[in-house]
Amino acid sequence: MHFLSALMAATLAPIGILAAPAGNAVSVPQFHHLYARENLCHLASPPELCTPDDSITVEETALRAYQFYRAFVVDGDPRTMFSLIDNVYQQHHPGYASGPQAIWPLFCNGRPLGTEPSTRWCFDASTNMSYAQYSTVDRWRWVGGCVHEHWDQGERIPTDKCYELPTNVTR
Ligand SMILES: *[C@@H]1O[C@H](CO)[C@@H](O)[C@H](O)[C@H]1NC(C)=O
């Protein structure tokens, strides 16, 4: 499960930090420690995809939607990005086939698309849709805790209805 592996990564991350001088200790895992830009274009396919799980809650889906936005738009982290996409990924962009494999060559290089202040994200819990606004607006439908479907033609990011993450989620 992705969330567990994210927790494990958070647990492992401080190991390297322990070697730093005392005073630099990080007590709370933060998202920017989980993500780093990574170019994975030497791989022919995404290293990990998302396995849909009907027990994933709306709350966890919202958290994943934020992780997906961070990985895709801000951090350029294709490993995390694709670990949140299922093996269907129904594509509504003309000219592109469905399935994560079809978009892997576009995003494997981990090129960030914007900073967090210069872009926006939104998760609408009433529809299980998430949005990202950078030079365009993308919309994704989440099923079983995974990105399942994508649109990017004439989309608008909602200005209300956006899920508020718990305040203990460090940005
Ligand atoms: C959204 O997803 C949750 C669980 O992931 C599900 O219980 C709920 O019915 C879904 N809502 C809609 C509108 O599809």
The ligand as an SDF file (V2000), in Angstrom:
LIG
                    3D

 14 14  0  0  0  0  0  0  0  0999 V2000
  -15.4250    8.5350   -3.2050 C   0  0  0  0  0  0  0  0  0  0  0  0
  -14.5450    7.5390   -2.7690 O   0  0  0  0  0  0  0  0  0  0  0  0
  -14.9450    6.9610   -1.5440 C   0  0  0  0  0  0  0  0  0  0  0  0
  -13.8870    5.9800   -1.0680 C   0  0  0  0  0  0  0  0  0  0  0  0
  -12.7130    6.0530   -1.7610 O   0  0  0  0  0  0  0  0  0  0  0  0
  -16.2730    6.2810   -1.6980 C   0  0  0  0  0  0  0  0  0  0  0  0
  -16.7000    5.7490   -0.4720 O   0  0  0  0  0  0  0  0  0  0  0  0
  -17.2950    7.3030   -2.1970 C   0  0  0  0  0  0  0  0  0  0  0  0
  -18.5120    6.6570   -2.4910 O   0  0  0  0  0  0  0  0  0  0  0  0
  -16.8130    8.0020   -3.4440 C   0  0  0  0  0  0  0  0  0  0  0  0
  -17.7170    9.0820   -3.7850 N   0  0  0  0  0  0  0  0  0  0  0  0
  -18.1620    9.2920   -5.0350 C   0  0  0  0  0  0  0  0  0  0  0  0
  -19.0670   10.4560   -5.2230 C   0  0  0  0  0  0  0  0  0  0  0  0
  -17.8120    8.5880   -5.9750 O   0  0  0  0  0  0  0  0  0  0  0  0
  1  2  1  0
  1 10  1  0
  2  3  1  0
  3  4  1  0
  3  6  1  0
  4  5  1  0
  6  7  1  0
  6  8  1  0
  8  9  1  0
  8 10  1  0
 10 11  1  0
 11 12  1  0
 12 13  1  0
 12 14  2  0
M  END
$$$$
